[in-house]
Amino acid sequence: MRYIRSTFVPDESKCMCLFEAPNAGHVKELKESAKLPFSRIVEAMDLTP
């Protein structure tokens, strides 16, 4: 698993963290073991050419 970056949206007080991982379950395990709060984890696709 690899941390890529975070994006903060001030108007919504939201922070989105991007990880490269085999699946969302791995990210969830990492966040829980590190006791980092999160509201949800979703899979995404990189569309960068």
N, CA, C and O atoms as a CHARMM CRD file, in Angstrom:
* protein
*
  196
    1    1 MET  N      0.84300  -1.16500   0.00000 PROA 1      0.00000
    2    1 MET  CA     0.00000   0.00000   0.00000 PROA 1      0.00000
    3    1 MET  C      0.88900   1.22900   0.00000 PROA 1      0.00000
    4    1 MET  O      1.97200   1.23100   0.58500 PROA 1      0.00000
    5    2 ARG  N      0.41300   2.28200  -0.67000 PROA 2      0.00000
    6    2 ARG  CA     1.19200   3.52200  -0.77900 PROA 2      0.00000
    7    2 ARG  C      0.27300   4.72400  -0.63500 PROA 2      0.00000
    8    2 ARG  O     -0.76100   4.81400  -1.29600 PROA 2      0.00000
    9    3 TYR  N      0.66600   5.65100   0.24100 PROA 3      0.00000
   10    3 TYR  CA    -0.04200   6.92500   0.37500 PROA 3      0.00000
   11    3 TYR  C      0.37200   7.80100  -0.79600 PROA 3      0.00000
   12    3 TYR  O      1.56300   7.91300  -1.08600 PROA 3      0.00000
   13    4 ILE  N     -0.58800   8.42700  -1.47700 PROA 4      0.00000
   14    4 ILE  CA    -0.28100   9.27000  -2.62600 PROA 4      0.00000
   15    4 ILE  C     -0.40500  10.74800  -2.28200 PROA 4      0.00000
   16    4 ILE  O      0.54700  11.50600  -2.46600 PROA 4      0.00000
   17    5 ARG  N     -1.56400  11.16700  -1.78700 PROA 5      0.00000
   18    5 ARG  CA    -1.74500  12.57800  -1.43100 PROA 5      0.00000
   19    5 ARG  C     -3.07600  12.77700  -0.70300 PROA 5      0.00000
   20    5 ARG  O     -3.90900  11.87300  -0.62900 PROA 5      0.00000
   21    6 SER  N     -3.24600  13.98100  -0.17300 PROA 6      0.00000
   22    6 SER  CA    -4.50400  14.37600   0.45600 PROA 6      0.00000
   23    6 SER  C     -4.96700  15.68100  -0.17300 PROA 6      0.00000
   24    6 SER  O     -4.15400  16.51300  -0.57500 PROA 6      0.00000
   25    7 THR  N     -6.28600  15.84800  -0.25400 PROA 7      0.00000
   26    7 THR  CA    -6.88400  17.07800  -0.75900 PROA 7      0.00000
   27    7 THR  C     -7.89700  17.55200   0.26400 PROA 7      0.00000
   28    7 THR  O     -8.78200  16.79600   0.66600 PROA 7      0.00000
   29    8 PHE  N     -7.76800  18.80900   0.68800 PROA 8      0.00000
   30    8 PHE  CA    -8.70100  19.38500   1.65500 PROA 8      0.00000
   31    8 PHE  C     -9.62700  20.35000   0.92500 PROA 8      0.00000
   32    8 PHE  O     -9.18300  21.18400   0.13600 PROA 8      0.00000
   33    9 VAL  N    -10.92900  20.22100   1.20600 PROA 9      0.00000
   34    9 VAL  CA   -11.94300  21.10400   0.61900 PROA 9      0.00000
   35    9 VAL  C    -12.47500  21.98000   1.75600 PROA 9      0.00000
   36    9 VAL  O    -13.36700  21.56400   2.49500 PROA 9      0.00000
   37   10 PRO  N    -11.92600  23.19600   1.89700 PROA 10     0.00000
   38   10 PRO  CA   -12.27700  24.04200   3.04300 PROA 10     0.00000
   39   10 PRO  C    -13.76200  24.37500   3.16200 PROA 10     0.00000
   40   10 PRO  O    -14.30100  24.39600   4.26900 PROA 10     0.00000
   41   11 ASP  N    -14.43200  24.63800   2.03200 PROA 11     0.00000
   42   11 ASP  CA   -15.84900  25.01400   2.09900 PROA 11     0.00000
   43   11 ASP  C    -16.72300  23.90400   2.66800 PROA 11     0.00000
   44   11 ASP  O    -17.81000  24.17000   3.18000 PROA 11     0.00000
   45   12 GLU  N    -16.25600  22.66100   2.58100 PROA 12     0.00000
   46   12 GLU  CA   -17.03200  21.52600   3.10900 PROA 12     0.00000
   47   12 GLU  C    -16.37300  20.89000   4.32500 PROA 12     0.00000
   48   12 GLU  O    -16.89500  19.92200   4.87800 PROA 12     0.00000
   49   13 SER  N    -15.23400  21.42400   4.74300 PROA 13     0.00000
   50   13 SER  CA   -14.45600  20.85200   5.85500 PROA 13     0.00000
   51   13 SER  C    -14.22900  19.36100   5.65600 PROA 13     0.00000
   52   13 SER  O    -14.38500  18.56600   6.58400 PROA 13     0.00000
   53   14 LYS  N    -13.85600  18.99100   4.43100 PROA 14     0.00000
   54   14 LYS  CA   -13.61900  17.58700   4.08300 PROA 14     0.00000
   55   14 LYS  C    -12.17900  17.40200   3.62900 PROA 14     0.00000
   56   14 LYS  O    -11.60000  18.27000   2.97600 PROA 14     0.00000
   57   15 CYS  N    -11.61700  16.26300   3.98600 PROA 15     0.00000
   58   15 CYS  CA   -10.27800  15.89800   3.54200 PROA 15     0.00000
   59   15 CYS  C    -10.37100  14.53200   2.87400 PROA 15     0.00000
   60   15 CYS  O    -10.92900  13.59000   3.43900 PROA 15     0.00000
   61   16 MET  N     -9.81900  14.43400   1.66600 PROA 16     0.00000
   62   16 MET  CA    -9.81900  13.16800   0.92700 PROA 16     0.00000
   63   16 MET  C     -8.37400  12.69200   0.80200 PROA 16     0.00000
   64   16 MET  O     -7.51200  13.43100   0.32700 PROA 16     0.00000
   65   17 CYS  N     -8.11400  11.47400   1.22200 PROA 17     0.00000
   66   17 CYS  CA    -6.77300  10.90200   1.16100 PROA 17     0.00000
   67   17 CYS  C     -6.75900   9.82000   0.08500 PROA 17     0.00000
   68   17 CYS  O     -7.66300   8.98700   0.01800 PROA 17     0.00000
   69   18 LEU  N     -5.73400   9.84000  -0.74800 PROA 18     0.00000
   70   18 LEU  CA    -5.62600   8.90000  -1.85100 PROA 18     0.00000
   71   18 LEU  C     -4.50700   7.90700  -1.55600 PROA 18     0.00000
   72   18 LEU  O     -3.37200   8.29400  -1.27800 PROA 18     0.00000
   73   19 PHE  N     -4.84500   6.62400  -1.62300 PROA 19     0.00000
   74   19 PHE  CA    -3.89100   5.54800  -1.40400 PROA 19     0.00000
   75   19 PHE  C     -3.89100   4.62600  -2.61400 PROA 19     0.00000
   76   19 PHE  O     -4.90100   4.49800  -3.30600 PROA 19     0.00000
   77   20 GLU  N     -2.77100   3.99500  -2.86300 PROA 20     0.00000
   78   20 GLU  CA    -2.70700   2.90900  -3.83700 PROA 20     0.00000
   79   20 GLU  C     -2.63700   1.62300  -3.02400 PROA 20     0.00000
   80   20 GLU  O     -1.71800   1.43700  -2.22600 PROA 20     0.00000
   81   21 ALA  N     -3.60600   0.73900  -3.22600 PROA 21     0.00000
   82   21 ALA  CA    -3.67600  -0.48900  -2.44200 PROA 21     0.00000
   83   21 ALA  C     -4.37900  -1.57200  -3.25600 PROA 21     0.00000
   84   21 ALA  O     -5.08400  -1.25900  -4.21500 PROA 21     0.00000
   85   22 PRO  N     -4.19700  -2.83700  -2.88900 PROA 22     0.00000
   86   22 PRO  CA    -4.86700  -3.92000  -3.61800 PROA 22     0.00000
   87   22 PRO  C     -6.39400  -3.80400  -3.58700 PROA 22     0.00000
   88   22 PRO  O     -7.07000  -4.17000  -4.54800 PROA 22     0.00000
   89   23 ASN  N     -6.93400  -3.28700  -2.46700 PROA 23     0.00000
   90   23 ASN  CA    -8.38000  -3.11100  -2.35400 PROA 23     0.00000
   91   23 ASN  C     -8.69800  -2.19900  -1.17600 PROA 23     0.00000
   92   23 ASN  O     -7.81600  -1.86000  -0.38600 PROA 23     0.00000
   93   24 ALA  N     -9.95800  -1.80700  -1.06600 PROA 24     0.00000
   94   24 ALA  CA   -10.38600  -0.87600  -0.01200 PROA 24     0.00000
   95   24 ALA  C    -10.20700  -1.47700   1.38200 PROA 24     0.00000
   96   24 ALA  O     -9.98200  -0.74200   2.34400 PROA 24     0.00000
   97   25 GLY  N    -10.30300  -2.78100   1.50200 PROA 25     0.00000
   98   25 GLY  CA   -10.13900  -3.43600   2.79900 PROA 25     0.00000
   99   25 GLY  C     -8.77100  -3.19300   3.40700 PROA 25     0.00000
  100   25 GLY  O     -8.65200  -3.03800   4.62300 PROA 25     0.00000
  101   26 HSD  N     -7.74200  -3.16000   2.58100 PROA 26     0.00000
  102   26 HSD  CA    -6.39600  -2.89500   3.08500 PROA 26     0.00000
  103   26 HSD  C     -6.29900  -1.48100   3.66100 PROA 26     0.00000
  104   26 HSD  O     -5.67300  -1.27200   4.70000 PROA 26     0.00000
  105   27 VAL  N     -6.91000  -0.52900   2.99200 PROA 27     0.00000
  106   27 VAL  CA    -6.88200   0.85400   3.47600 PROA 27     0.00000
  107   27 VAL  C     -7.65000   0.94700   4.79300 PROA 27     0.00000
  108   27 VAL  O     -7.21200   1.62400   5.72200 PROA 27     0.00000
  109   28 LYS  N     -8.77700   0.27700   4.87200 PROA 28     0.00000
  110   28 LYS  CA    -9.57300   0.28700   6.10600 PROA 28     0.00000
  111   28 LYS  C     -8.77100  -0.28700   7.27600 PROA 28     0.00000
  112   28 LYS  O     -8.77600   0.28300   8.36800 PROA 28     0.00000
  113   29 GLU  N     -8.09200  -1.39800   7.05700 PROA 29     0.00000
  114   29 GLU  CA    -7.27200  -2.00200   8.11600 PROA 29     0.00000
  115   29 GLU  C     -6.17800  -1.04300   8.57900 PROA 29     0.00000
  116   29 GLU  O     -5.93100  -0.91000   9.77800 PROA 29     0.00000
  117   30 LEU  N     -5.52400  -0.37700   7.62800 PROA 30     0.00000
  118   30 LEU  CA    -4.47300   0.57600   7.97600 PROA 30     0.00000
  119   30 LEU  C     -5.02900   1.72300   8.80900 PROA 30     0.00000
  120   30 LEU  O     -4.47100   2.06400   9.85200 PROA 30     0.00000
  121   31 LYS  N     -6.12300   2.31700   8.35200 PROA 31     0.00000
  122   31 LYS  CA    -6.72000   3.45800   9.06400 PROA 31     0.00000
  123   31 LYS  C     -7.15300   3.05300  10.47200 PROA 31     0.00000
  124   31 LYS  O     -6.94700   3.80600  11.42400 PROA 31     0.00000
  125   32 GLU  N     -7.75000   1.87400  10.60800 PROA 32     0.00000
  126   32 GLU  CA    -8.19800   1.42200  11.93200 PROA 32     0.00000
  127   32 GLU  C     -7.01500   1.12100  12.84900 PROA 32     0.00000
  128   32 GLU  O     -7.03900   1.49300  14.02300 PROA 32     0.00000
  129   33 SER  N     -5.98300   0.45600  12.33500 PROA 33     0.00000
  130   33 SER  CA    -4.83600   0.11800  13.18300 PROA 33     0.00000
  131   33 SER  C     -4.06300   1.36600  13.60300 PROA 33     0.00000
  132   33 SER  O     -3.48200   1.39800  14.68800 PROA 33     0.00000
  133   34 ALA  N     -4.05300   2.39600  12.75200 PROA 34     0.00000
  134   34 ALA  CA    -3.38400   3.65100  13.09500 PROA 34     0.00000
  135   34 ALA  C     -4.29400   4.58700  13.89500 PROA 34     0.00000
  136   34 ALA  O     -3.87000   5.66300  14.31500 PROA 34     0.00000
  137   35 LYS  N     -5.54700   4.16900  14.10500 PROA 35     0.00000
  138   35 LYS  CA    -6.54300   4.96800  14.82600 PROA 35     0.00000
  139   35 LYS  C     -6.76000   6.33300  14.17400 PROA 35     0.00000
  140   35 LYS  O     -6.89900   7.35100  14.85100 PROA 35     0.00000
  141   36 LEU  N     -6.78600   6.32200  12.83300 PROA 36     0.00000
  142   36 LEU  CA    -7.06600   7.53500  12.06600 PROA 36     0.00000
  143   36 LEU  C     -8.54100   7.55500  11.70400 PROA 36     0.00000
  144   36 LEU  O     -9.05000   6.58200  11.14700 PROA 36     0.00000
  145   37 PRO  N     -9.23700   8.63900  12.00600 PROA 37     0.00000
  146   37 PRO  CA   -10.67800   8.68200  11.73100 PROA 37     0.00000
  147   37 PRO  C    -10.96900   8.73200  10.22500 PROA 37     0.00000
  148   37 PRO  O    -10.21700   9.31500   9.44500 PROA 37     0.00000
  149   38 PHE  N    -12.07600   8.10600   9.85000 PROA 38     0.00000
  150   38 PHE  CA   -12.55100   8.16900   8.47300 PROA 38     0.00000
  151   38 PHE  C    -14.04900   7.93100   8.47600 PROA 38     0.00000
  152   38 PHE  O    -14.58000   7.26200   9.36200 PROA 38     0.00000
  153   39 SER  N    -14.72600   8.48400   7.47800 PROA 39     0.00000
  154   39 SER  CA   -16.17000   8.28200   7.40300 PROA 39     0.00000
  155   39 SER  C    -16.52200   7.21100   6.37400 PROA 39     0.00000
  156   39 SER  O    -17.52800   6.51600   6.51400 PROA 39     0.00000
  157   40 ARG  N    -15.69000   7.08000   5.33800 PROA 40     0.00000
  158   40 ARG  CA   -15.92900   6.01900   4.35600 PROA 40     0.00000
  159   40 ARG  C    -14.68100   5.82300   3.51400 PROA 40     0.00000
  160   40 ARG  O    -13.81300   6.69200   3.43300 PROA 40     0.00000
  161   41 ILE  N    -14.61900   4.66300   2.89400 PROA 41     0.00000
  162   41 ILE  CA   -13.52400   4.31300   1.98900 PROA 41     0.00000
  163   41 ILE  C    -14.16400   3.79800   0.71600 PROA 41     0.00000
  164   41 ILE  O    -14.99300   2.88800   0.74700 PROA 41     0.00000
  165   42 VAL  N    -13.77400   4.38800  -0.40300 PROA 42     0.00000
  166   42 VAL  CA   -14.32800   3.95900  -1.69400 PROA 42     0.00000
  167   42 VAL  C    -13.18700   3.71000  -2.67500 PROA 42     0.00000
  168   42 VAL  O    -12.14400   4.36100  -2.60800 PROA 42     0.00000
  169   43 GLU  N    -13.39500   2.76800  -3.57900 PROA 43     0.00000
  170   43 GLU  CA   -12.41700   2.50500  -4.61000 PROA 43     0.00000
  171   43 GLU  C    -12.57900   3.53800  -5.71700 PROA 43     0.00000
  172   43 GLU  O    -13.69300   3.97300  -6.00900 PROA 43     0.00000
  173   44 ALA  N    -11.46700   3.92700  -6.33000 PROA 44     0.00000
  174   44 ALA  CA   -11.46400   4.91700  -7.39100 PROA 44     0.00000
  175   44 ALA  C    -10.53000   4.45500  -8.49800 PROA 44     0.00000
  176   44 ALA  O     -9.69300   3.57600  -8.29200 PROA 44     0.00000
  177   45 MET  N    -10.67800   5.05500  -9.67200 PROA 45     0.00000
  178   45 MET  CA    -9.82200   4.73800 -10.80200 PROA 45     0.00000
  179   45 MET  C     -9.04300   5.98400 -11.19100 PROA 45     0.00000
  180   45 MET  O     -9.60300   7.08000 -11.22200 PROA 45     0.00000
  181   46 ASP  N     -7.75300   5.82800 -11.48900 PROA 46     0.00000
  182   46 ASP  CA    -6.92700   6.94100 -11.95600 PROA 46     0.00000
  183   46 ASP  C     -7.11300   7.07000 -13.46100 PROA 46     0.00000
  184   46 ASP  O     -6.84700   6.12500 -14.20300 PROA 46     0.00000
  185   47 LEU  N     -7.56500   8.22300 -13.91300 PROA 47     0.00000
  186   47 LEU  CA    -7.82800   8.45400 -15.32600 PROA 47     0.00000
  187   47 LEU  C     -6.75600   9.35100 -15.96100 PROA 47     0.00000
  188   47 LEU  O     -6.95200   9.87600 -17.05700 PROA 47     0.00000
  189   48 THR  N     -5.62200   9.52300 -15.26800 PROA 48     0.00000
  190   48 THR  CA    -4.54600  10.34100 -15.80700 PROA 48     0.00000
  191   48 THR  C     -3.95200   9.66400 -17.05200 PROA 48     0.00000
  192   48 THR  O     -3.61300   8.48100 -17.01500 PROA 48     0.00000
  193   49 PRO  N     -3.83000  10.41600 -18.14600 PROA 49     0.00000
  194   49 PRO  CA    -3.28000   9.79300 -19.37100 PROA 49     0.00000
  195   49 PRO  C     -1.80500   9.45700 -19.23300 PROA 49     0.00000
  196   49 PRO  O     -1.20200   8.93200 -20.16900 PROA 49     0.00000
